[in-house]
Amino acid sequence: MNNIFLEEKAQISVELIIVLAAVVAVVLILVSQLQATSQQGSQKLEKTAEDVFKKIDDI
């Protein structure tokens, strides 16, 4: 009887580890996408700021 409970606990912990690994993988993918998006946003903001300063210089 004890072996059944130990096997169920082991099965649950293995499944929990698999789920946690999947969650970590998804989080890492989201973080990398957010970093890429923020880098693109930073470049666009820098270009816009340069354009604004050029227009101010023209005035």
N, C-alpha and C positions, 0 to 999 in steps of 0.2 A: 504494500500500500504506500509506503514511504517513497519507493522508487517512482511511482506514478507522479506524485507531487513534485519530486525533484526534477523529473523530466519535463513537466509542465513549466516549472520555474525557469529551467534552462531554455526551453523553447521561447518563452516570453522574453527573456533577456536577449536572446539572439535576434528576435524580431524587433525589439526595441533598439538594439544597436544598428540594425539595418535601416530603420526609420530615421534614427538620429543622423546616420551617415547621409541619407538622402536629403534631409533638411539642411545639413551643413553644406552639401553640394549646391543646393538651390540658393542658399544665402551667399555663397561665394560667387555664383554666377550673377546674382543681382548686384552685388557690390562692384564687381568688375564692370558691369554695364553702367552703373551709376557713375563710376570713375570716368569712363569713356564719355558719357554724356556731359559731365561737368567740365571735362577738358574741352569738348567742342563748344560748350557755352562760354567758357572763359576766352577762347580764341575769338568767338563772335563779338563778345563784349569788348575785347581789346581792339578789334577792328573798328567797331562802332565808335569807341572813344577816340581813336586816331582820326576818324572822319570828322567827328565833332570838333576836335582841336584844329584840324585843317580849315574847317569852315569859319571858326573863330579867328584864325590867323588871317583869312581873306577879308574879314570885316575890318 
